[in-house]
Amino acid sequence: PRPSSQDYNKYQEDGYVVLDGLLTAEECDQLRCRMADIVDGMDVPEHCRITFSTDNDQLKDQGNADYFLTSGDKIRFFFEKGVFDDKGEFTVPRERSLNKVGHALHAHEPLYKKMTHSPQVQGIAKKLGLQSPVILQSMYIFKQPGIGGEVTPHQDATFLHTTPLGRVMGLWVALEDATEDNGCLWFIPGTHNSGISRRMVRTQEGYPLTNFVGQEQAYDDDKFVPAPVKKGGVVLIHGQVVHRSAPNTSDNSRHVYTFHLMETEETRWSPENWLQPTEELPFPALYTT
């Protein structure tokens, strides 16, 4: 779906817009099937298996931090809270244990790579005037039934900071219907024009490996507007618009494939961001000739 002028205006005005029909139902199912295979074959990271005791808490936290910080050019597994018992064994079926998989599906998984670079996605970026966009990261988010946790109000630019601001856009692709019951996104329209109040930065040495600078503002709950999306639809998310999602209290999952683009023209990517391009994976250009 190429955004209409109306969609384009809504994105500029509100900081987000929902577009139907980016993927067919069949394409959604193919991405879900491939992820089921990936999960089936995953090696659970050692730090997740660490048995719980006070001494081990620090080891576990450091393991988590290392694992996350070095995941930008890899496919790695991030779990919901409480899915391992104190012996490090699953308390739920493994396919129900994951919060997300990230952050380089777009580089290493052919099906995800093809979808990320698809003519439809390139068309959206061109319509929005992106000249030389690159793909920063990608994630598959599960939002598990019953245990899929809340994502508190935030701005993506807190984590993906550029100078100037306004160079990052998320594409959030619903592989199943995202509803108010199963944890769709909620936005405060227009907040993309107010800058950011908090940044996550790499620390210079030692643990923790990242810290927050500044404070997340308190947001009025009444100002959030839900953005339900049908299977195959996409939400375009401005890097500074405030958004959140509620816990999934339903019996249905809410699988999503999401990735972030950055306009590189006259843009500086912060060397303090957790995510950095590597020799193995420089940020790939979206437009493929």
C-alpha positions as CSV (number, residue, x, y, z in Angstrom):
1,P,0.0,0.0,0.0
2,R,1.6,3.3,-1.0
3,P,0.6,5.9,1.5
4,S,-2.0,8.3,0.1
5,S,-1.6,12.0,0.6
6,Q,-4.1,11.7,3.4
7,D,-1.9,9.0,5.1
8,Y,1.2,11.0,4.5
9,N,-0.4,14.0,6.2
10,K,-1.6,11.9,9.1
11,Y,1.9,10.6,9.6
12,Q,3.3,14.2,9.6
13,E,0.6,15.5,11.9
14,D,0.2,12.6,14.4
15,G,3.6,10.9,14.2
16,Y,2.1,7.5,13.1
17,V,-0.3,6.0,10.6
18,V,-1.9,2.6,10.1
19,L,-1.8,1.2,6.5
20,D,-3.8,-1.9,5.6
21,G,-2.5,-4.7,3.3
22,L,1.2,-4.5,3.3
23,L,1.4,-8.3,3.4
24,T,-1.1,-11.0,2.3
25,A,-2.4,-13.5,4.8
26,E,-0.2,-16.1,3.2
27,E,2.9,-14.0,3.5
28,C,2.1,-13.4,7.2
29,D,1.8,-17.2,7.7
30,Q,5.1,-17.9,5.9
31,L,6.9,-15.5,8.2
32,R,5.2,-17.1,11.2
33,C,6.1,-20.6,10.0
34,R,9.7,-19.7,9.5
35,M,9.9,-18.2,13.0
36,A,8.3,-21.4,14.5
37,D,11.2,-23.3,12.8
38,I,13.8,-20.9,14.2
39,V,12.3,-21.2,17.7
40,D,12.2,-25.0,17.4
41,G,16.0,-25.1,16.6
42,M,17.1,-22.4,19.1
43,D,19.9,-23.0,21.6
44,V,18.8,-21.4,24.9
45,P,21.5,-18.9,26.0
46,E,23.5,-20.1,29.0
47,H,22.7,-17.0,31.1
48,C,19.0,-17.9,30.9
49,R,19.7,-21.3,32.4
50,I,21.6,-19.9,35.4
51,T,19.9,-21.2,38.5
52,F,18.5,-18.5,40.7
53,S,20.4,-17.5,43.9
54,T,21.6,-14.1,45.2
55,D,25.2,-14.9,44.1
56,N,24.0,-15.7,40.6
57,D,21.8,-12.7,40.1
58,Q,24.7,-10.5,39.1
59,L,26.1,-13.1,36.7
60,K,22.7,-13.5,35.2
61,D,22.2,-9.7,34.8
62,Q,25.7,-9.3,33.2
63,G,25.0,-12.2,30.9
64,N,21.7,-10.6,29.8
65,A,23.4,-7.3,29.2
66,D,26.3,-8.8,27.2
67,Y,23.9,-10.9,25.2
68,F,21.7,-7.9,24.4
69,L,24.4,-5.5,23.6
70,T,26.1,-7.8,21.1
71,S,22.8,-8.8,19.4
72,G,22.7,-6.1,16.7
73,D,24.2,-8.2,14.0
74,K,22.8,-11.6,15.1
75,I,19.6,-13.5,15.7
76,R,19.1,-13.8,19.4
77,F,16.4,-14.9,21.8
78,F,14.8,-12.8,24.6
79,F,12.4,-14.4,27.0
80,E,9.4,-13.4,29.0
81,K,9.8,-13.2,32.8
82,G,9.2,-16.3,34.8
83,V,9.4,-18.9,32.0
84,F,12.4,-20.7,33.6
85,D,12.2,-22.6,36.9
86,D,15.0,-22.4,39.5
87,K,16.8,-25.2,37.7
88,G,16.8,-23.3,34.5
89,E,14.2,-25.5,32.8
90,F,11.1,-24.1,30.9
91,T,7.9,-23.7,32.9
92,V,5.9,-23.2,29.6
93,P,6.3,-24.7,26.1
94,R,9.3,-23.1,24.5
95,E,7.3,-21.5,21.7
96,R,5.3,-19.7,24.4
97,S,8.4,-18.6,26.3
98,L,9.7,-15.8,24.1
99,N,9.2,-12.1,24.3
100,K,11.1,-11.4,21.1
101,V,13.8,-12.4,18.6
102,G,16.3,-9.8,17.4
103,H,18.0,-7.8,16.0
104,A,19.2,-8.9,12.5
105,L,16.5,-11.1,11.0
106,H,16.5,-8.6,8.1
107,A,20.2,-9.6,7.3
108,H,20.4,-13.3,8.1
109,E,16.9,-14.7,7.3
110,P,16.1,-14.7,3.5
111,L,12.3,-14.6,4.0
112,Y,12.6,-11.6,6.4
113,K,15.2,-9.9,4.2
114,K,12.9,-10.2,1.2
115,M,10.0,-8.7,3.1
116,T,12.1,-5.9,4.6
117,H,13.4,-4.8,1.1
118,S,10.1,-5.5,-0.7
119,P,8.9,-3.1,-3.4
120,Q,6.0,-2.2,-1.0
121,V,8.3,-1.1,1.8
122,Q,10.6,0.7,-0.6
123,G,7.5,2.5,-2.0
124,I,6.5,3.6,1.5
125,A,10.0,5.0,2.2
126,K,10.1,6.8,-1.1
127,K,6.6,8.3,-0.6
128,L,7.8,9.7,2.7
129,G,10.8,11.2,1.0
130,L,13.6,9.0,2.4
131,Q,16.6,9.4,0.1
132,S,19.2,7.0,1.4
133,P,17.5,4.9,4.2
134,V,19.3,2.1,5.9
135,I,17.9,-0.7,8.1
136,L,19.0,-0.4,11.7
137,Q,17.5,-3.4,13.3
138,S,14.6,-5.9,13.2
139,M,12.6,-7.9,15.7
140,Y,10.0,-10.5,15.9
141,I,7.7,-9.8,18.8
142,F,5.4,-12.5,20.2
143,K,3.2,-10.8,22.8
144,Q,2.3,-14.2,24.2
145,P,-1.3,-15.0,25.3
146,G,-1.8,-14.3,29.0
147,I,1.9,-13.4,29.8
148,G,2.9,-11.0,27.0
149,G,4.0,-8.1,29.1
150,E,3.2,-4.4,29.0
151,V,5.5,-2.1,27.1
152,T,5.6,1.2,29.0
153,P,5.3,4.6,27.2
154,H,8.4,5.4,25.3
155,Q,9.9,7.0,22.2
156,D,12.1,4.9,19.9
157,A,14.6,7.8,19.6
158,T,15.4,7.2,23.3
159,F,17.2,4.1,22.1
160,L,18.0,5.0,18.5
161,H,19.3,8.5,18.7
162,T,20.3,10.7,15.8
163,T,21.4,14.2,15.2
164,P,19.3,15.8,14.0
165,L,16.3,14.0,15.5
166,G,13.5,12.9,13.2
167,R,15.6,10.6,11.0
168,V,14.2,7.2,12.3
169,M,11.0,5.5,11.5
170,G,9.7,2.1,12.7
171,L,7.5,-0.2,10.5
172,W,5.4,-2.5,12.7
173,V,3.9,-5.3,10.7
174,A,1.0,-7.2,12.2
175,L,1.3,-11.0,11.4
176,E,-2.0,-11.5,13.2
177,D,-4.8,-9.1,14.1
178,A,-3.6,-6.6,16.8
179,T,-6.5,-5.6,18.9
180,E,-7.2,-3.8,22.2
181,D,-7.6,-7.2,23.8
182,N,-4.3,-8.8,22.7
183,G,-2.1,-5.7,23.2
184,C,-2.2,-3.4,20.1
185,L,-0.2,-0.2,20.2
186,W,-1.5,3.1,21.7
187,F,-0.2,6.5,20.7
188,I,-0.3,10.1,21.9
189,P,-0.8,11.9,18.6
190,G,1.4,14.8,17.9
191,T,4.1,14.0,20.5
192,H,6.7,13.5,17.8
193,N,7.2,17.3,17.8
194,S,8.3,17.7,21.4
195,G,11.9,16.3,21.3
196,I,12.9,13.5,23.7
197,S,13.5,13.7,27.5
198,R,15.5,10.4,28.0
199,R,18.3,8.6,26.2
200,M,19.7,5.1,26.7
201,V,23.5,5.3,26.3
202,R,26.5,2.9,26.5
203,T,28.5,3.4,29.6
204,Q,32.2,3.9,29.4
205,E,33.3,0.9,31.4
206,G,32.0,-1.9,33.6
207,Y,28.5,-2.9,34.4
208,P,25.8,-1.8,33.8
209,L,26.7,-1.6,30.1
210,T,24.0,1.0,29.4
211,N,22.4,3.8,31.4
212,F,19.5,6.1,31.0
213,V,20.2,9.9,30.9
214,G,17.3,12.1,31.7
215,Q,13.8,11.0,32.7
216,E,10.8,9.6,30.9
217,Q,8.0,12.1,31.3
218,A,4.7,11.3,33.0
219,Y,2.0,11.0,30.3
220,D,-1.7,11.4,30.8
221,D,-3.3,8.0,30.2
222,D,-6.4,9.7,28.7
223,K,-4.4,11.0,25.8
224,F,-3.4,7.6,24.4
225,V,-5.3,6.5,21.3
226,P,-5.4,2.8,20.3
227,A,-4.1,1.7,16.9
228,P,-5.6,-1.7,16.1
229,V,-4.2,-3.3,12.9
230,K,-5.5,-6.1,10.8
231,K,-3.3,-9.0,9.9
232,G,-0.9,-7.9,7.1
233,G,-1.3,-4.2,8.0
234,V,1.6,-2.0,9.1
235,V,2.0,1.0,11.5
236,L,4.5,3.6,10.5
237,I,6.0,5.0,13.7
238,H,7.9,8.3,13.9
239,G,11.0,8.0,16.1
240,Q,9.8,10.5,18.6
241,V,6.1,9.7,18.9
242,V,5.1,8.4,22.4
243,H,3.6,5.0,22.3
244,R,3.0,2.0,24.5
245,S,1.2,-1.4,24.5
246,A,-0.8,-3.0,27.3
247,P,-0.3,-6.6,28.5
248,N,-1.9,-9.3,26.5
249,T,-4.6,-10.7,28.7
250,S,-6.4,-12.6,25.9
251,D,-6.0,-16.2,24.7
252,N,-4.5,-15.0,21.4
253,S,-0.9,-14.2,20.6
254,R,-0.1,-10.9,18.8
255,H,2.9,-11.7,16.5
256,V,4.6,-8.8,14.9
257,Y,7.6,-8.3,12.6
258,T,9.0,-4.8,13.2
259,F,12.1,-3.0,11.9
260,H,13.6,0.5,11.9
261,L,14.8,2.7,9.1
262,M,17.1,5.7,9.3
263,E,17.6,8.4,6.7
264,T,21.4,8.7,6.4
265,E,21.5,11.9,4.4
266,E,23.0,14.6,6.6
267,T,22.4,12.4,9.7
268,R,24.8,11.4,12.5
269,W,24.1,8.1,14.3
270,S,25.1,8.5,17.9
271,P,28.2,6.4,18.9
272,E,26.5,6.2,22.4
273,N,23.6,4.2,21.1
274,W,23.5,0.6,22.3
275,L,23.1,-0.5,18.7
276,Q,26.2,0.0,16.5
277,P,27.0,-1.2,12.9
278,T,29.7,-3.9,12.9
279,E,32.3,-5.0,10.3
280,E,30.2,-8.1,9.8
281,L,27.0,-6.1,9.4
282,P,27.2,-2.4,8.4
283,F,23.6,-1.0,8.4
284,P,22.3,-2.3,5.0
285,A,20.7,0.2,2.5
286,L,17.0,-0.3,2.0
287,Y,16.9,0.5,-1.7
288,T,18.4,-2.3,-3.6
289,T,19.0,-1.7,-7.3
